[in-house]
Amino acid sequence: MMFDVRWPDGTEVSYYSPSLVVTEHLDTGTTYPVAEFVTRSRTCMEIADARVRAKYGFGCAQSARTIALIDAAAGRFAPTDEVRVEGFRR
């Protein structure tokens, strides 16, 4: 599943989640402070990684990559700047 985000500078980025769990932690059309978005995203990726590990016996490299990309992007902004979740795609 992909989730589309608009960062505070207007940049739009699509991120990959190996699990639909992301839809349980982020809402379409909602803006989050950068710090909260990073925390919610990290939680999603940790849950997704655990689900992959439980099913296949190994973790999901894509989960780690997604959170690394989000961390890198978030580092350009203040924790209180706002990120908007534009939508989800399968």
N, C-alpha and C positions, 0 to 999 in steps of 0.2 A: 504494500500500500504506500502511496506517496501522499505527503501532506505539503501544501503550498503555503508559504509564509511571506509576508511583506515586512522587511526590516525597517527601522525608523528612518533610514535615508531613502526609502522608496524601492530599494532593491528587492526583487522577488526571487525566491529560491524554492526549489522542490527538494524535499528530503524523503529518504526511504525508511519505512518501518517494516520489519519482517512480520509484524503482527497487527491485527486490528485494534489492539489495546490502546493505540494512540487516540482513537476516537472516544475512549473513555476518560481521557485526561486533557484533551484539547477540544475546543468547540469552534466550528466554522463561524467566521464573522466576529470573533471575540478578539479583543486586544488584551495583551498581558504585558506587564512590566518585563523588561529583558531578563532580569534575575529570576522572576517566577517562571517565565517561559523555559529558561534553561533547566530549572529544577523539574518542571513537569516533563520536559522532553527526556531528561536523564532517567526519571522514574519509568517512563514508557519504554525506553531502550533497555533498561535493566530487566523489566518484566518480560519484554520480548526475547531478550537473550536467555533468560531462564526457561522460557517456553521452548525455545529451540533446543537448548541443552537437555531438557526433559524428554523431548521427542526423539532427538537424533544422537544424544550422547556427547555433543560438543557445542560450544557456544557459537554465537553468530557474529562474525567479523563485521558485517554490515551495521549492526547495532552500535558497535564501538566506533565505526567510521562516521556514522550519522552524528553521534554526540560530539565527536572531535570537530566535525564541520560546524556544528551549532556553537560549540565553545569558541571556536576561532572567529566566527561571525559576531558573536555576542561581545567579544573583547573590544570591538570597535565602538561600542556604545556605552552610555551610562546605565547602571542597573535599573534606573527608573524610566528610561526611554521605553517606548511601547512597540511591541511586535504584534502584528495582526495575522491570525490564521485565516487564510483565504479559502481553503477547502481541502477536501480529500479526494484521491483518485485511486482506483484499483487497477 
